[in-house]
Amino acid sequence: MQRHLIELLQNHVSADETEEEHRKNTLGFVSRTPNCASRETLEGHVTASAWILSPDLKSVLLTHHKKLGRWFQLGGHVEDDSSIQAAALREAREESGIAKMDLLDEALFDIDVHLIPERKGTPTHYHYDCRFLILAGDRDFIVSPESNDLAWLALTEIPQSLADDSIVRMQSRTKTVLKRLGKLP
């Protein structure tokens, strides 16, 4: 997985200076850390997330994260997945209950690095989050035990109170990427 991640990171074009810093930091971490996706790596680990679009490409599915108490895209740890994309799809399916999901693009959609606070004996560490653009087959979800709630939000109407910098970045990037992929609604 390390070689594949390096290639994805080298080929990614960042949306802004903040994401470019995340890309460089993630590339450096992945390049020097053979077990970069392992939870056992104390500095941190690569995680996989999904920016899930509704079938009509007009809404995004967000989760109100139980442990962190905030709204985020769905995602989580890489396990025995064959690729980082497979991890993002698995996490999206597990956390939403939506069985039919497809990658809209094999390339990275977004990159973010964030500090995870110490919790239950797990020390503070970084998540080097690799995010992918995913299309849901339907809008019917099931709230998993990892979430307080899930919600479809119109891409044009994500409330300011929910939108941290990375959510805003992914929201604004969506139309550009869909246009490049020839998938504008």
TORPA-4810 file (N, C-alpha, C, O; in nm, 3 decimals):
<nodes>
NODE_1_0.082_-0.120_0.000_0.000_0.000_0.000_0.087_0.127_0.000_0.047_0.228_-0.057_M
NODE_2_0.203_0.122_0.062_0.289_0.239_0.073_0.323_0.296_-0.066_0.311_0.417_-0.088_Q
NODE_3_0.365_0.212_-0.158_0.404_0.258_-0.292_0.284_0.322_-0.364_0.298_0.427_-0.428_R
NODE_4_0.168_0.259_-0.353_0.047_0.311_-0.416_0.010_0.448_-0.357_-0.027_0.539_-0.431_H
NODE_5_0.020_0.462_-0.225_-0.009_0.590_-0.161_0.087_0.699_-0.207_0.045_0.812_-0.233_L
NODE_6_0.214_0.666_-0.215_0.313_0.764_-0.261_0.277_0.813_-0.401_0.282_0.933_-0.428_I
NODE_7_0.240_0.722_-0.489_0.202_0.760_-0.625_0.078_0.851_-0.624_0.076_0.953_-0.694_E
NODE_8_-0.024_0.815_-0.546_-0.145_0.898_-0.537_-0.112_1.039_-0.486_-0.162_1.138_-0.538_L
NODE_9_-0.028_1.044_-0.384_0.009_1.173_-0.324_0.093_1.258_-0.419_0.076_1.380_-0.424_L
NODE_10_0.183_1.195_-0.493_0.266_1.270_-0.588_0.182_1.327_-0.702_0.213_1.434_-0.754_Q
NODE_11_0.077_1.256_-0.741_-0.007_1.298_-0.854_-0.118_1.395_-0.815_-0.182_1.453_-0.903_N
NODE_12_-0.143_1.412_-0.686_-0.254_1.496_-0.641_-0.224_1.644_-0.658_-0.114_1.689_-0.626_H
NODE_13_-0.320_1.719_-0.709_-0.310_1.864_-0.722_-0.396_1.925_-0.610_-0.518_1.908_-0.608_V
NODE_14_-0.331_1.994_-0.520_-0.400_2.050_-0.403_-0.487_2.168_-0.443_-0.459_2.240_-0.539_S
NODE_15_-0.595_2.187_-0.366_-0.689_2.295_-0.393_-0.640_2.430_-0.342_-0.676_2.534_-0.396_A
NODE_16_-0.556_2.427_-0.238_-0.509_2.553_-0.180_-0.379_2.526_-0.103_-0.331_2.413_-0.098_D
NODE_17_-0.323_2.631_-0.043_-0.196_2.618_0.028_-0.207_2.526_0.150_-0.114_2.452_0.181_E
NODE_18_-0.320_2.532_0.218_-0.340_2.446_0.335_-0.336_2.300_0.295_-0.267_2.219_0.357_T
NODE_19_-0.411_2.265_0.190_-0.411_2.125_0.147_-0.273_2.085_0.095_-0.232_1.970_0.113_E
NODE_20_-0.203_2.176_0.031_-0.069_2.144_-0.018_0.024_2.111_0.099_0.107_2.021_0.087_E
NODE_21_0.012_2.181_0.210_0.090_2.147_0.330_0.052_2.007_0.380_0.138_1.928_0.417_E
NODE_22_-0.078_1.977_0.380_-0.123_1.843_0.420_-0.066_1.736_0.326_-0.024_1.629_0.370_H
NODE_23_-0.066_1.766_0.196_-0.013_1.670_0.098_0.135_1.644_0.123_0.179_1.529_0.126_R
NODE_24_0.212_1.751_0.142_0.356_1.736_0.166_0.382_1.659_0.296_0.467_1.571_0.299_K
NODE_25_0.310_1.693_0.402_0.328_1.624_0.530_0.291_1.476_0.519_0.360_1.390_0.574_N
NODE_26_0.182_1.448_0.448_0.139_1.309_0.432_0.239_1.232_0.347_0.272_1.118_0.379_T
NODE_27_0.285_1.293_0.238_0.384_1.228_0.153_0.512_1.198_0.231_0.568_1.089_0.218_L
NODE_28_0.557_1.292_0.311_0.675_1.269_0.394_0.654_1.156_0.492_0.741_1.069_0.507_G
NODE_29_0.540_1.155_0.560_0.509_1.050_0.656_0.504_0.913_0.588_0.566_0.817_0.634_F
NODE_30_0.429_0.905_0.477_0.413_0.777_0.406_0.548_0.729_0.352_0.577_0.610_0.359_V
NODE_31_0.629_0.818_0.300_0.758_0.781_0.242_0.854_0.723_0.345_0.933_0.633_0.312_S
NODE_32_0.849_0.772_0.468_0.943_0.724_0.570_0.885_0.618_0.663_0.954_0.570_0.754_R
NODE_33_0.756_0.579_0.642_0.689_0.489_0.735_0.630_0.370_0.660_0.519_0.379_0.607_T
NODE_34_0.702_0.257_0.655_0.650_0.140_0.583_0.511_0.095_0.630_0.429_0.055_0.548_P
NODE_35_0.485_0.101_0.760_0.353_0.062_0.813_0.267_0.185_0.836_0.210_0.203_0.944_N
NODE_36_0.257_0.268_0.735_0.193_0.398_0.747_0.043_0.392_0.777_-0.014_0.490_0.825_C
NODE_37_-0.022_0.279_0.751_-0.165_0.267_0.777_-0.195_0.193_0.908_-0.311_0.173_0.943_A
NODE_38_-0.091_0.151_0.979_-0.110_0.073_1.101_-0.142_0.162_1.220_-0.076_0.264_1.242_S
NODE_39_-0.242_0.123_1.297_-0.277_0.195_1.421_-0.165_0.184_1.524_-0.160_0.262_1.620_R
NODE_40_-0.074_0.089_1.504_0.037_0.068_1.597_0.147_0.174_1.580_0.233_0.187_1.666_E
NODE_41_0.144_0.247_1.470_0.244_0.351_1.447_0.209_0.470_1.536_0.107_0.535_1.515_T
NODE_42_0.293_0.498_1.634_0.261_0.594_1.739_0.246_0.738_1.690_0.163_0.813_1.742_L
NODE_43_0.325_0.777_1.590_0.316_0.913_1.538_0.177_0.939_1.479_0.123_1.049_1.492_E
NODE_44_0.122_0.839_1.415_-0.007_0.851_1.350_-0.021_0.746_1.242_0.061_0.654_1.233_G
NODE_45_-0.123_0.759_1.160_-0.144_0.663_1.053_-0.236_0.722_0.946_-0.313_0.815_0.970_H
NODE_46_-0.225_0.663_0.828_-0.311_0.701_0.717_-0.451_0.647_0.744_-0.468_0.533_0.787_V
NODE_47_-0.550_0.731_0.719_-0.690_0.691_0.728_-0.755_0.714_0.592_-0.700_0.782_0.506_T
NODE_48_-0.874_0.656_0.574_-0.944_0.664_0.446_-1.084_0.720_0.468_-1.160_0.670_0.551_A
NODE_49_-1.118_0.824_0.394_-1.249_0.886_0.408_-1.322_0.895_0.275_-1.263_0.882_0.167_S
NODE_50_-1.454_0.919_0.287_-1.541_0.920_0.171_-1.625_1.048_0.170_-1.699_1.075_0.265_A
NODE_51_-1.614_1.124_0.064_-1.702_1.238_0.039_-1.813_1.179_-0.047_-1.799_1.169_-0.169_W
NODE_52_-1.923_1.141_0.017_-2.029_1.063_-0.048_-2.136_1.154_-0.105_-2.198_1.232_-0.034_I
NODE_53_-2.155_1.143_-0.236_-2.257_1.221_-0.304_-2.382_1.137_-0.326_-2.376_1.016_-0.345_L
NODE_54_-2.496_1.205_-0.323_-2.624_1.141_-0.349_-2.632_1.100_-0.497_-2.553_1.149_-0.578_S
NODE_55_-2.726_1.011_-0.531_-2.737_0.967_-0.671_-2.754_1.082_-0.771_-2.710_1.071_-0.886_P
NODE_56_-2.819_1.192_-0.729_-2.837_1.306_-0.820_-2.719_1.405_-0.815_-2.721_1.507_-0.883_D
NODE_57_-2.617_1.374_-0.736_-2.494_1.453_-0.723_-2.516_1.591_-0.663_-2.434_1.681_-0.682_L
NODE_58_-2.625_1.609_-0.590_-2.657_1.742_-0.536_-2.641_1.751_-0.384_-2.645_1.861_-0.329_K
NODE_59_-2.622_1.639_-0.317_-2.610_1.638_-0.171_-2.491_1.554_-0.129_-2.443_1.469_-0.203_S
NODE_60_-2.444_1.580_-0.007_-2.334_1.503_0.052_-2.383_1.444_0.184_-2.460_1.506_0.257_V
NODE_61_-2.338_1.322_0.213_-2.375_1.254_0.337_-2.268_1.279_0.442_-2.151_1.246_0.422_L
NODE_62_-2.310_1.339_0.554_-2.218_1.365_0.665_-2.264_1.290_0.788_-2.381_1.256_0.803_L
NODE_63_-2.168_1.263_0.876_-2.196_1.195_1.001_-2.166_1.286_1.119_-2.068_1.361_1.117_T
NODE_64_-2.251_1.281_1.221_-2.220_1.349_1.346_-2.146_1.246_1.431_-2.206_1.155_1.488_H
NODE_65_-2.014_1.261_1.436_-1.923_1.163_1.496_-1.945_1.153_1.647_-1.942_1.252_1.719_H
NODE_66_-1.969_1.030_1.693_-2.000_1.007_1.833_-1.886_1.046_1.926_-1.909_1.113_2.027_K
NODE_67_-1.762_1.007_1.895_-1.649_1.034_1.984_-1.607_1.181_1.981_-1.569_1.236_2.085_K
NODE_68_-1.614_1.244_1.865_-1.564_1.381_1.852_-1.673_1.488_1.860_-1.643_1.606_1.876_L
NODE_69_-1.800_1.446_1.849_-1.911_1.538_1.866_-1.922_1.646_1.761_-1.972_1.755_1.789_G
NODE_70_-1.877_1.618_1.639_-1.883_1.714_1.529_-1.925_1.643_1.401_-1.921_1.521_1.392_R
NODE_71_-1.964_1.722_1.301_-2.002_1.669_1.171_-1.878_1.653_1.083_-1.795_1.743_1.075_W
NODE_72_-1.868_1.538_1.018_-1.756_1.506_0.930_-1.805_1.422_0.812_-1.918_1.374_0.811_F
NODE_73_-1.716_1.405_0.714_-1.738_1.303_0.611_-1.717_1.167_0.678_-1.654_1.158_0.783_Q
NODE_74_-1.770_1.062_0.618_-1.754_0.928_0.674_-1.614_0.875_0.642_-1.555_0.912_0.541_L
NODE_75_-1.563_0.790_0.728_-1.432_0.733_0.705_-1.374_0.673_0.831_-1.437_0.675_0.937_G
NODE_76_-1.253_0.621_0.818_-1.190_0.562_0.935_-1.060_0.493_0.901_-0.992_0.527_0.805_G
NODE_77_-1.027_0.395_0.983_-0.898_0.327_0.974_-0.891_0.229_0.857_-0.990_0.169_0.816_H
NODE_78_-0.770_0.215_0.806_-0.740_0.115_0.705_-0.719_-0.017_0.779_-0.646_-0.021_0.878_V
NODE_79_-0.780_-0.121_0.733_-0.765_-0.251_0.797_-0.695_-0.346_0.700_-0.586_-0.314_0.653_E
NODE_80_-0.753_-0.457_0.671_-0.692_-0.552_0.576_-0.738_-0.523_0.433_-0.756_-0.615_0.354_D
NODE_81_-0.757_-0.397_0.402_-0.808_-0.359_0.272_-0.701_-0.373_0.165_-0.582_-0.357_0.192_D
NODE_82_-0.744_-0.402_0.043_-0.651_-0.422_-0.068_-0.591_-0.291_-0.117_-0.485_-0.290_-0.180_S
NODE_83_-0.659_-0.178_-0.090_-0.611_-0.047_-0.134_-0.673_0.059_-0.044_-0.766_0.031_0.032_S
NODE_84_-0.622_0.179_-0.052_-0.678_0.291_0.024_-0.820_0.322_-0.025_-0.906_0.360_0.054_I
NODE_85_-0.843_0.306_-0.156_-0.978_0.327_-0.210_-1.075_0.224_-0.154_-1.189_0.257_-0.121_Q
NODE_86_-1.031_0.097_-0.144_-1.116_-0.008_-0.088_-1.149_0.023_0.058_-1.261_-0.002_0.103_A
NODE_87_-1.053_0.077_0.131_-1.077_0.115_0.271_-1.183_0.225_0.280_-1.272_0.219_0.365_A
NODE_88_-1.174_0.325_0.192_-1.273_0.434_0.193_-1.412_0.380_0.161_-1.510_0.419_0.225_A
NODE_89_-1.423_0.292_0.062_-1.552_0.233_0.028_-1.607_0.148_0.142_-1.725_0.155_0.174_L
NODE_90_-1.521_0.067_0.204_-1.564_-0.018_0.316_-1.617_0.068_0.430_-1.724_0.042_0.484_R
NODE_91_-1.539_0.170_0.468_-1.582_0.258_0.576_-1.715_0.326_0.542_-1.802_0.336_0.628_E
NODE_92_-1.729_0.372_0.419_-1.853_0.439_0.377_-1.972_0.345_0.390_-2.078_0.384_0.439_A
NODE_93_-1.955_0.222_0.345_-2.064_0.124_0.354_-2.097_0.088_0.499_-2.213_0.085_0.539_R
NODE_94_-1.992_0.062_0.579_-2.013_0.025_0.720_-2.082_0.136_0.798_-2.171_0.109_0.879_E
NODE_95_-2.041_0.260_0.775_-2.092_0.371_0.855_-2.226_0.425_0.806_-2.292_0.499_0.878_E
NODE_96_-2.267_0.389_0.684_-2.393_0.441_0.630_-2.500_0.334_0.608_-2.618_0.365_0.599_S
NODE_97_-2.458_0.209_0.599_-2.552_0.102_0.567_-2.594_0.101_0.421_-2.680_0.021_0.383_G
NODE_98_-2.535_0.187_0.340_-2.567_0.190_0.197_-2.476_0.090_0.127_-2.354_0.108_0.123_I
NODE_99_-2.535_-0.014_0.071_-2.455_-0.123_0.011_-2.395_-0.083_-0.123_-2.280_-0.117_-0.152_A
NODE_100_-2.470_-0.012_-0.205_-2.424_0.023_-0.340_-2.354_0.158_-0.338_-2.417_0.262_-0.324_K
NODE_101_-2.222_0.152_-0.353_-2.141_0.274_-0.362_-2.031_0.250_-0.462_-1.980_0.138_-0.474_M
NODE_102_-1.995_0.355_-0.534_-1.889_0.345_-0.634_-1.798_0.466_-0.626_-1.842_0.578_-0.599_D
NODE_103_-1.670_0.442_-0.649_-1.576_0.553_-0.661_-1.609_0.630_-0.788_-1.631_0.571_-0.893_L
NODE_104_-1.613_0.762_-0.779_-1.629_0.843_-0.900_-1.494_0.866_-0.965_-1.486_0.899_-1.083_L
NODE_105_-1.386_0.849_-0.887_-1.251_0.868_-0.937_-1.156_0.788_-0.849_-1.172_0.786_-0.727_D
NODE_106_-1.058_0.723_-0.908_-0.956_0.649_-0.832_-0.856_0.743_-0.766_-0.789_0.705_-0.670_E
NODE_107_-0.846_0.865_-0.817_-0.750_0.962_-0.764_-0.798_1.017_-0.630_-0.917_1.011_-0.598_A
NODE_108_-0.704_1.070_-0.553_-0.740_1.137_-0.428_-0.830_1.255_-0.458_-0.809_1.328_-0.555_L
NODE_109_-0.928_1.275_-0.373_-1.017_1.391_-0.384_-0.967_1.503_-0.294_-0.974_1.620_-0.331_F
NODE_110_-0.918_1.467_-0.175_-0.874_1.567_-0.078_-0.780_1.499_0.021_-0.783_1.378_0.038_D
NODE_111_-0.697_1.581_0.086_-0.604_1.531_0.187_-0.611_1.625_0.307_-0.615_1.747_0.291_I
NODE_112_-0.613_1.568_0.426_-0.616_1.648_0.547_-0.534_1.578_0.655_-0.537_1.456_0.666_D
NODE_113_-0.463_1.655_0.734_-0.389_1.601_0.848_-0.445_1.668_0.972_-0.451_1.790_0.981_V
NODE_114_-0.486_1.586_1.067_-0.541_1.642_1.190_-0.498_1.561_1.311_-0.474_1.440_1.302_H
NODE_115_-0.487_1.628_1.422_-0.443_1.568_1.547_-0.563_1.505_1.618_-0.667_1.569_1.634_L
NODE_116_-0.546_1.381_1.658_-0.650_1.310_1.733_-0.610_1.313_1.881_-0.499_1.272_1.915_I
NODE_117_-0.699_1.360_1.967_-0.663_1.370_2.108_-0.649_1.233_2.176_-0.706_1.134_2.130_P
NODE_118_-0.573_1.230_2.285_-0.558_1.108_2.364_-0.696_1.063_2.411_-0.780_1.144_2.449_E
NODE_119_-0.717_0.931_2.406_-0.846_0.876_2.448_-0.827_0.731_2.489_-0.773_0.650_2.413_R
NODE_120_-0.871_0.699_2.608_-0.870_0.561_2.660_-0.736_0.491_2.639_-0.732_0.379_2.589_K
NODE_121_-0.629_0.556_2.677_-0.497_0.494_2.670_-0.428_0.505_2.535_-0.311_0.468_2.523_G
NODE_122_-0.498_0.553_2.434_-0.435_0.575_2.303_-0.379_0.716_2.302_-0.454_0.812_2.319_T
NODE_123_-0.247_0.730_2.284_-0.187_0.864_2.291_-0.232_0.954_2.175_-0.282_0.906_2.073_P
NODE_124_-0.215_1.082_2.194_-0.240_1.179_2.088_-0.159_1.138_1.965_-0.042_1.101_1.977_T
NODE_125_-0.221_1.144_1.848_-0.154_1.104_1.724_-0.220_1.174_1.605_-0.326_1.236_1.619_H
NODE_126_-0.156_1.164_1.490_-0.209_1.226_1.368_-0.284_1.126_1.283_-0.249_1.008_1.276_Y
NODE_127_-0.389_1.176_1.218_-0.454_1.104_1.110_-0.415_1.175_0.981_-0.441_1.294_0.964_H
NODE_128_-0.353_1.101_0.891_-0.319_1.149_0.758_-0.431_1.099_0.667_-0.425_0.990_0.611_Y
NODE_129_-0.535_1.182_0.654_-0.660_1.139_0.596_-0.663_1.156_0.445_-0.652_1.267_0.393_D
NODE_130_-0.677_1.044_0.375_-0.688_1.040_0.228_-0.835_1.024_0.194_-0.898_0.927_0.236_C
NODE_131_-0.889_1.117_0.117_-1.032_1.121_0.091_-1.062_1.097_-0.056_-0.988_1.138_-0.146_R
NODE_132_-1.175_1.027_-0.078_-1.214_0.990_-0.213_-1.357_1.032_-0.239_-1.440_1.036_-0.148_F
NODE_133_-1.386_1.063_-0.366_-1.519_1.103_-0.410_-1.598_0.977_-0.445_-1.557_0.898_-0.530_L
NODE_134_-1.712_0.960_-0.378_-1.789_0.836_-0.390_-1.935_0.870_-0.420_-1.989_0.968_-0.370_I
NODE_135_-1.996_0.787_-0.503_-2.136_0.801_-0.540_-2.219_0.694_-0.470_-2.191_0.575_-0.484_L
NODE_136_-2.321_0.737_-0.396_-2.413_0.643_-0.330_-2.517_0.595_-0.430_-2.562_0.672_-0.515_A
NODE_137_-2.556_0.468_-0.419_-2.658_0.411_-0.507_-2.797_0.455_-0.470_-2.887_0.452_-0.555_G
NODE_138_-2.818_0.495_-0.343_-2.948_0.546_-0.299_-2.925_0.636_-0.178_-2.813_0.652_-0.131_D
NODE_139_-3.034_0.695_-0.128_-3.024_0.789_-0.016_-3.064_0.728_0.117_-3.064_0.798_0.219_R
NODE_140_-3.098_0.600_0.120_-3.145_0.534_0.242_-3.027_0.487_0.326_-2.956_0.394_0.287_D
NODE_141_-3.006_0.550_0.441_-2.893_0.515_0.525_-2.940_0.458_0.658_-3.057_0.470_0.695_F
NODE_142_-2.847_0.397_0.729_-2.868_0.347_0.865_-2.758_0.409_0.951_-2.640_0.405_0.914_I
NODE_143_-2.796_0.467_1.063_-2.698_0.528_1.152_-2.622_0.417_1.225_-2.683_0.334_1.293_V
NODE_144_-2.492_0.416_1.211_-2.408_0.313_1.274_-2.381_0.350_1.420_-2.405_0.464_1.460_S
NODE_145_-2.330_0.255_1.498_-2.296_0.285_1.638_-2.185_0.390_1.652_-2.167_0.445_1.761_P
NODE_146_-2.111_0.420_1.545_-2.005_0.520_1.550_-2.057_0.662_1.539_-1.982_0.758_1.560_E
NODE_147_-2.186_0.677_1.507_-2.243_0.809_1.480_-2.358_0.840_1.573_-2.430_0.751_1.619_S
NODE_148_-2.376_0.970_1.599_-2.498_1.017_1.665_-2.609_1.031_1.562_-2.727_1.009_1.592_N
NODE_149_-2.570_1.067_1.439_-2.668_1.089_1.333_-2.596_1.095_1.199_-2.475_1.115_1.194_D
NODE_150_-2.670_1.077_1.092_-2.624_1.100_0.955_-2.724_1.194_0.890_-2.841_1.198_0.928_L
NODE_151_-2.677_1.271_0.793_-2.769_1.361_0.723_-2.717_1.389_0.583_-2.597_1.406_0.561_A
NODE_152_-2.811_1.393_0.487_-2.781_1.441_0.353_-2.796_1.592_0.356_-2.900_1.644_0.396_W
NODE_153_-2.693_1.663_0.316_-2.698_1.809_0.311_-2.674_1.854_0.167_-2.584_1.805_0.100_L
NODE_154_-2.755_1.947_0.123_-2.736_2.002_-0.012_-2.598_2.064_-0.020_-2.559_2.139_0.070_A
NODE_155_-2.524_2.035_-0.125_-2.389_2.089_-0.142_-2.387_2.241_-0.138_-2.288_2.301_-0.096_L
NODE_156_-2.496_2.302_-0.181_-2.502_2.449_-0.184_-2.548_2.508_-0.051_-2.550_2.630_-0.035_T
NODE_157_-2.586_2.423_0.045_-2.646_2.475_0.169_-2.587_2.414_0.296_-2.659_2.398_0.395_E
NODE_158_-2.459_2.379_0.295_-2.399_2.327_0.417_-2.387_2.444_0.516_-2.321_2.544_0.486_I
NODE_159_-2.449_2.431_0.632_-2.446_2.542_0.728_-2.305_2.577_0.774_-2.221_2.489_0.792_P
NODE_160_-2.280_2.705_0.790_-2.149_2.754_0.835_-2.108_2.687_0.966_-1.990_2.660_0.987_Q
NODE_161_-2.204_2.660_1.053_-2.174_2.601_1.183_-2.119_2.459_1.171_-2.052_2.412_1.263_S
NODE_162_-2.145_2.391_1.061_-2.098_2.254_1.041_-1.969_2.248_0.960_-1.900_2.147_0.960_L
NODE_163_-1.940_2.356_0.893_-1.835_2.351_0.791_-1.699_2.396_0.845_-1.673_2.516_0.856_A
NODE_164_-1.614_2.299_0.878_-1.476_2.336_0.910_-1.403_2.357_0.777_-1.461_2.339_0.670_D
NODE_165_-1.276_2.396_0.784_-1.203_2.431_0.663_-1.199_2.317_0.561_-1.213_2.342_0.441_D
NODE_166_-1.182_2.195_0.607_-1.172_2.085_0.510_-1.307_2.053_0.446_-1.312_2.015_0.329_S
NODE_167_-1.416_2.069_0.520_-1.550_2.050_0.462_-1.575_2.156_0.355_-1.624_2.125_0.246_I
NODE_168_-1.541_2.280_0.386_-1.557_2.389_0.289_-1.473_2.362_0.164_-1.520_2.382_0.052_V
NODE_169_-1.349_2.315_0.184_-1.261_2.286_0.071_-1.321_2.176_-0.017_-1.323_2.188_-0.140_R
NODE_170_-1.372_2.068_0.045_-1.431_1.959_-0.035_-1.560_2.005_-0.102_-1.588_1.968_-0.216_M
NODE_171_-1.639_2.084_-0.031_-1.762_2.136_-0.089_-1.732_2.217_-0.214_-1.798_2.199_-0.317_Q
NODE_172_-1.635_2.307_-0.206_-1.605_2.391_-0.322_-1.537_2.313_-0.435_-1.552_2.349_-0.552_S
NODE_173_-1.464_2.209_-0.402_-1.394_2.130_-0.503_-1.489_2.036_-0.579_-1.458_1.996_-0.692_R
NODE_174_-1.601_2.001_-0.522_-1.691_1.900_-0.580_-1.732_1.935_-0.723_-1.720_1.851_-0.813_T
NODE_175_-1.779_2.055_-0.745_-1.826_2.093_-0.878_-1.714_2.086_-0.981_-1.735_2.038_-1.093_K
NODE_176_-1.595_2.131_-0.945_-1.481_2.129_-1.036_-1.446_1.986_-1.076_-1.422_1.958_-1.193_T
NODE_177_-1.442_1.897_-0.978_-1.406_1.757_-1.007_-1.515_1.690_-1.089_-1.485_1.616_-1.183_V
NODE_178_-1.641_1.713_-1.055_-1.751_1.654_-1.133_-1.747_1.702_-1.278_-1.772_1.625_-1.370_L
NODE_179_-1.715_1.829_-1.298_-1.703_1.883_-1.434_-1.590_1.812_-1.508_-1.606_1.772_-1.624_K
NODE_180_-1.474_1.797_-1.441_-1.360_1.729_-1.504_-1.395_1.585_-1.542_-1.351_1.533_-1.644_R
NODE_181_-1.477_1.520_-1.457_-1.516_1.381_-1.482_-1.634_1.369_-1.578_-1.676_1.258_-1.611_L
NODE_182_-1.690_1.483_-1.623_-1.805_1.480_-1.713_-1.933_1.433_-1.644_-2.016_1.368_-1.707_G
NODE_183_-1.948_1.466_-1.515_-2.062_1.416_-1.438_-2.147_1.526_-1.376_-2.221_1.499_-1.282_K
NODE_184_-2.140_1.647_-1.427_-2.219_1.755_-1.368_-2.368_1.726_-1.382_-2.414_1.683_-1.488_L
NODE_185_-2.445_1.750_-1.273_-2.591_1.725_-1.281_-2.661_1.826_-1.369_-2.783_1.819_-1.385_P
</nodes>
